[in-house]
Amino acid sequence: MLIDGRQKRRIKVVEAIITLLGWIYILGFFIYTALTLILWYFNLNYIYNELFYMQNIFDTLKIISVTITAAMVAFVIMLGWGRYNYQKFGHLDRRQFPKKVSSEDIAKYFNLSIQQVDELQSDKWINLEKTIV
């Protein structure tokens, strides 16, 4: 079985959309992080005065404890999900490999002689006068 590299248009479009969404997410995260750091730098005194003012200290501790709890719950869920996936699917070998292609099959597919195919496969540098495909 020869693989000619063609994919269905629908698969290419879906892959392009997923890739675009991934890049938007990654770039958005970096922009969000940079803006957060910049804003914290300029408002650090205000944040310190508001968060650690003695009347607000209990609210600050409550927010910190809720944030840490949420982070721990998310970590445990992701760790459990990863272990489940590894135990369920980690050892499976579901790949289907195409059967081996002989030089005769390649010569027949591209309409070349077997000697030319052997030369093309063994040469390091190939200068073609015209495209053979």
Contact map, one row per residue, 1 for C-alpha under 8 A:
1110000000000000000000000000000000000000000000000000000000000000000000000000000000000000000000000111100000000000000000000000000000000
1111000000000000000000000000000000000000000000000000000000000000000000000000000000000000000000000000100001000000000000000000000000000
1111100000000000000000000000000000000000000000000000000000000000000000000000000000000000000000000000000000000000000000000000000000000
0111110000000000000000000000000000000000000000000000000000000000000000000000000000000000000000000000000000000000000000000000000000000
0011111000000000000000000000000000000000000000000000000000000000000000000000000000000000000000000000000000000000000000000000000000000
0001111100000000000000000000000000000000000000000000000000000000000000000000000000000000000000000000000000000000000000000000000000000
0000111110110000000000000000000000000000000000000000000000000000000000000000000000000000000000000000000000000000000000000000000000000
0000011111110000000000000000000000000000000000000000000000000000000000000000000000000000000000000000000000000000000000000000000000000
0000001111111000000000000000000000000000000000000000000000000000000000000000000000000000000000000000000000000000000000000000000000000
0000000111111100000000000000000000000000000000000000000000000000000000000000000000000000000000000000000000000000000000000000000000000
0000001111111110000000000000000000000000000000000000000000000000000000000000000000000000000000000000000000000000000000000000000000000
0000001111111111000000000000000000000000000000000000000000000000000000000000000000000000000000000000000000000000000000000000000000000
0000000011111111100000000000000000000000000000000000000000000000000000000000000000000000000000000000000000000000000000000000000000000
0000000001111111110000000000000000000000000000000000000000000000000000000000000000000000000000000000000000000000000000000000000000000
0000000000111111111000000000000000000000000000000000000000000000000000000000000000000000000000000000000000000000000000000000000000000
0000000000011111111100000000000000000000000000000000000000000000000000000000000000000000000000000000000000000000000000000000000000000
0000000000001111111110000000000000000000000000000000000000000000000000000000000000000000000000000000000000000000000000000000000000000
0000000000000111111111000000000000000000000000000000000000000000000000000000000000000000000000000000000000000000000000000000000000000
0000000000000011111111100000000000000000000000000000000000000000000000000000000000000000000000000000000000000000000000000000000000000
0000000000000001111111110000000000000000000000000000000000000000000000000000000000000000000000000000000000000000000000000000000000000
0000000000000000111111111000000000000000000000000000000000000000000000000000000000000000000000000000000000000000000000000000000000000
0000000000000000011111111100000000000000000000000000000000000000000000000000000000000000000000000000000000000000000000000000000000000
0000000000000000001111111110000000000000000000000000000000000000000000000000000000000000000000000000000000000000000000000000000000000
0000000000000000000111111111000000000000000000000000000000000000000000000000000000000000000000000000000000000000000000000000000000000
0000000000000000000011111111100000000000000000000000000000000000000000000000000000000000000000000000000000000000000000000000000000000
0000000000000000000001111111110000000000000000000000000000000000000000000000000000000000000000000000000000000000000000000000000000000
0000000000000000000000111111111000000000000000000000000000000000000000000000000000000000000000000000000000000000000000000000000000000
0000000000000000000000011111111100000000000000000000000000000000000000000000000000000000000000000000000000000000000000000000000000000
0000000000000000000000001111111110000000000000000000000000000000000000000000000000000000000000000000000000000000000000000000000000000
0000000000000000000000000111111111000000000000000000000000000000000000000000000000000000000000000000000000000000000000000000000000000
0000000000000000000000000011111111100000000000000000000000000000000000000000000000000000000000000000000000000000000000000000000000000
0000000000000000000000000001111111110000000000000000000000000000000000000000000000000000000000000000000000000000000000000000000000000
0000000000000000000000000000111111111000000000000000000000000000000000000000000000000000000000000000000000000000000000000000000000000
0000000000000000000000000000011111111100000000000000000000000000000000000000000000000000000000000000000000000000000000000000000000000
0000000000000000000000000000001111111110000000000000000000000000000000000000000000000000000000000000000000000000000000000000000000000
0000000000000000000000000000000111111111000000000000000000000000000000000000000000000000000000000000000000000000000000000000000000000
0000000000000000000000000000000011111111100000000000000000000000000000000000000000000000000000000000000000000000000000000000000000000
0000000000000000000000000000000001111111110000000000000000000000000000000000000000000000000000000000000000000000000000000000000000000
0000000000000000000000000000000000111111111000000000000000000000000000000000000000000000000000000000000000000000000000000000000000000
0000000000000000000000000000000000011111111100100000000000000000000000000000000000000000000000000000000000000000000000000000000000000
0000000000000000000000000000000000001111111100000000000000000000000000000000000000000000000000000000000000000000000000000000000000000
0000000000000000000000000000000000000111111110000000000000000000000000000000000000000000000000000000000000000000000000000000000000000
0000000000000000000000000000000000000011111111100000000000000000000000000000000000000000000000000000000000000000000000000000000000000
0000000000000000000000000000000000000001111111110000000000000000000000000000000000000000000000000000000000000000000000000000000000000
0000000000000000000000000000000000000000011111111000000000000000000000000000000000000000000000000000000000000000000000000000000000000
0000000000000000000000000000000000000000001111111100000000000000000000000000000000000000000000000000000000000000000000000000000000000
0000000000000000000000000000000000000001001111111110000000000000000000000000000000000000000000000000000000000000000000000000000000000
0000000000000000000000000000000000000000000111111111100000000000000000000000000000000000000000000000000000000000000000000000000000000
0000000000000000000000000000000000000000000011111111100000000000000000000000000000000000000000000000000000000000000000000000000000000
0000000000000000000000000000000000000000000001111111100100000000000000000000000000000000000000000000000000000000000000000000000000000
0000000000000000000000000000000000000000000000111111100110010000000000000000000000000000000000000000000000000000000000000000000000000
0000000000000000000000000000000000000000000000011111110110010000000000000000000000000000000000000000000000000000000000000000000000000
0000000000000000000000000000000000000000000000011111111110000000000000000000000000000000000000000000000000000000000000000000000000000
0000000000000000000000000000000000000000000000000001111110000000000000000000000000000000000000000000000000000000000000000000000000000
0000000000000000000000000000000000000000000000000000111111000000000000000000000000000000000000000000000000000000000000000000000000000
0000000000000000000000000000000000000000000000000111111111110000000000000000000000000000000000000000000000000000000000000000000000000
0000000000000000000000000000000000000000000000000011111111111000000000000000000000000000000000000000000000000000000000000000000000000
0000000000000000000000000000000000000000000000000000001111111100000000000000000000000000000000000000000000000000000000000000000000000
0000000000000000000000000000000000000000000000000000000111111110000000000000000000000000000000000000000000000000000000000000000000000
0000000000000000000000000000000000000000000000000011000111111111000000000000000000000000000000000000000000000000000000000000000000000
0000000000000000000000000000000000000000000000000000000011111111100000000000000000000000000000000000000000000000000000000000000000000
0000000000000000000000000000000000000000000000000000000001111111110000000000000000000000000000000000000000000000000000000000000000000
0000000000000000000000000000000000000000000000000000000000111111111000000000000000000000000000000000000000000000000000000000000000000
0000000000000000000000000000000000000000000000000000000000011111111100000000000000000000000000000000000000000000000000000000000000000
0000000000000000000000000000000000000000000000000000000000001111111110000000000000000000000000000000000000000000000000000000000000000
0000000000000000000000000000000000000000000000000000000000000111111111000000000000000000000000000000000000000000000000000000000000000
0000000000000000000000000000000000000000000000000000000000000011111111100000000000000000000000000000000000000000000000000000000000000
0000000000000000000000000000000000000000000000000000000000000001111111110000000000000000000000000000000000000000000000000000000000000
0000000000000000000000000000000000000000000000000000000000000000111111111000000000000000000000000000000000000000000000000000000000000
0000000000000000000000000000000000000000000000000000000000000000011111111100000000000000000000000000000000000000000000000000000000000
0000000000000000000000000000000000000000000000000000000000000000001111111110000000000000000000000000000000000000000000000000000000000
0000000000000000000000000000000000000000000000000000000000000000000111111111000000000000000000000000000000000000000000000000000000000
0000000000000000000000000000000000000000000000000000000000000000000011111111100000000000000000000000000000000000000000000000000000000
0000000000000000000000000000000000000000000000000000000000000000000001111111110000000000000000000000000000000000000000000000000000000
0000000000000000000000000000000000000000000000000000000000000000000000111111111000000000000000000000000000000000000000000000000000000
0000000000000000000000000000000000000000000000000000000000000000000000011111111100000000000000000000000000000000000000000000000000000
0000000000000000000000000000000000000000000000000000000000000000000000001111111110000000000000000000000000000000000000000000000000000
0000000000000000000000000000000000000000000000000000000000000000000000000111111111000000000000000000000000000000000000000000000000000
0000000000000000000000000000000000000000000000000000000000000000000000000011111111100000000000000000000000000000000000000000000000000
0000000000000000000000000000000000000000000000000000000000000000000000000001111111110000000000000000000000000000000000000000000000000
0000000000000000000000000000000000000000000000000000000000000000000000000000111111111000000000000000000000000000000000000000000000000
0000000000000000000000000000000000000000000000000000000000000000000000000000011111111100000000000000000000000000000000000000000000000
0000000000000000000000000000000000000000000000000000000000000000000000000000001111111110000000000000000000000000000000000000000000000
0000000000000000000000000000000000000000000000000000000000000000000000000000000111111111000000000000000000000000000000000000000000000
0000000000000000000000000000000000000000000000000000000000000000000000000000000011111111110000000000000000000000000000000000000000000
0000000000000000000000000000000000000000000000000000000000000000000000000000000001111111111000000000000000000000000000000000000000000
0000000000000000000000000000000000000000000000000000000000000000000000000000000000111111111000000000000000000000000000000000000000000
0000000000000000000000000000000000000000000000000000000000000000000000000000000000011111111000000000000000000000000000000000000000000
0000000000000000000000000000000000000000000000000000000000000000000000000000000000001111111100000000000000000000000000000000000000000
0000000000000000000000000000000000000000000000000000000000000000000000000000000000001111111100000000000000000000000000000000000000000
0000000000000000000000000000000000000000000000000000000000000000000000000000000000000111111110000000000000000000000000000000000000000
0000000000000000000000000000000000000000000000000000000000000000000000000000000000000000111111000000000000000000000000000000000000000
0000000000000000000000000000000000000000000000000000000000000000000000000000000000000000001111100000000000000000000000000000000000000
0000000000000000000000000000000000000000000000000000000000000000000000000000000000000000000111110000000000000000000000000000000000000
0000000000000000000000000000000000000000000000000000000000000000000000000000000000000000000011111000000000000000000000000000000000000
0000000000000000000000000000000000000000000000000000000000000000000000000000000000000000000001111100000000000000000000000000000000000
0000000000000000000000000000000000000000000000000000000000000000000000000000000000000000000000111110000000000000000000000000000000000
1000000000000000000000000000000000000000000000000000000000000000000000000000000000000000000000011111000000000000000000000000000000000
1000000000000000000000000000000000000000000000000000000000000000000000000000000000000000000000001111100000000000000000000000000000000
1000000000000000000000000000000000000000000000000000000000000000000000000000000000000000000000000111110000000000000000000000000000000
1100000000000000000000000000000000000000000000000000000000000000000000000000000000000000000000000011111011000000000000000000000000000
0000000000000000000000000000000000000000000000000000000000000000000000000000000000000000000000000001111111000000000000000000000000000
0000000000000000000000000000000000000000000000000000000000000000000000000000000000000000000000000000111111100000010011000000000000000
0000000000000000000000000000000000000000000000000000000000000000000000000000000000000000000000000000011111110000010000000000000000000
0000000000000000000000000000000000000000000000000000000000000000000000000000000000000000000000000000111111111000000000000000000000000
0100000000000000000000000000000000000000000000000000000000000000000000000000000000000000000000000000111111111101000010000000000000000
0000000000000000000000000000000000000000000000000000000000000000000000000000000000000000000000000000001111111111110010000000000000000
0000000000000000000000000000000000000000000000000000000000000000000000000000000000000000000000000000000111111111000000000000000000000
0000000000000000000000000000000000000000000000000000000000000000000000000000000000000000000000000000000011111111000000000000000000000
0000000000000000000000000000000000000000000000000000000000000000000000000000000000000000000000000000000001111111000000000000000000011
0000000000000000000000000000000000000000000000000000000000000000000000000000000000000000000000000000000000111111100000000000000000000
0000000000000000000000000000000000000000000000000000000000000000000000000000000000000000000000000000000001111111110110000000000000000
0000000000000000000000000000000000000000000000000000000000000000000000000000000000000000000000000000000000100011111110000000000000000
0000000000000000000000000000000000000000000000000000000000000000000000000000000000000000000000000000001100100001111111000000000000000
0000000000000000000000000000000000000000000000000000000000000000000000000000000000000000000000000000000000000000111111100000000000000
0000000000000000000000000000000000000000000000000000000000000000000000000000000000000000000000000000000000000001111111110000000000000
0000000000000000000000000000000000000000000000000000000000000000000000000000000000000000000000000000001001100001111111111000000000000
0000000000000000000000000000000000000000000000000000000000000000000000000000000000000000000000000000001000000000011111111100000000000
0000000000000000000000000000000000000000000000000000000000000000000000000000000000000000000000000000000000000000001111111110000000000
0000000000000000000000000000000000000000000000000000000000000000000000000000000000000000000000000000000000000000000111111110010000000
0000000000000000000000000000000000000000000000000000000000000000000000000000000000000000000000000000000000000000000011111110000000000
0000000000000000000000000000000000000000000000000000000000000000000000000000000000000000000000000000000000000000000001111111000000000
0000000000000000000000000000000000000000000000000000000000000000000000000000000000000000000000000000000000000000000000111111110000000
0000000000000000000000000000000000000000000000000000000000000000000000000000000000000000000000000000000000000000000000000111110000000
0000000000000000000000000000000000000000000000000000000000000000000000000000000000000000000000000000000000000000000000000011111000000
0000000000000000000000000000000000000000000000000000000000000000000000000000000000000000000000000000000000000000000000010011111100000
0000000000000000000000000000000000000000000000000000000000000000000000000000000000000000000000000000000000000000000000000000111110000
0000000000000000000000000000000000000000000000000000000000000000000000000000000000000000000000000000000000000000000000000000011111100
0000000000000000000000000000000000000000000000000000000000000000000000000000000000000000000000000000000000000000000000000000001111100
0000000000000000000000000000000000000000000000000000000000000000000000000000000000000000000000000000000000000000000000000000000111110
0000000000000000000000000000000000000000000000000000000000000000000000000000000000000000000000000000000000000000000000000000000111111
0000000000000000000000000000000000000000000000000000000000000000000000000000000000000000000000000000000000000100000000000000000001111
0000000000000000000000000000000000000000000000000000000000000000000000000000000000000000000000000000000000000100000000000000000000111
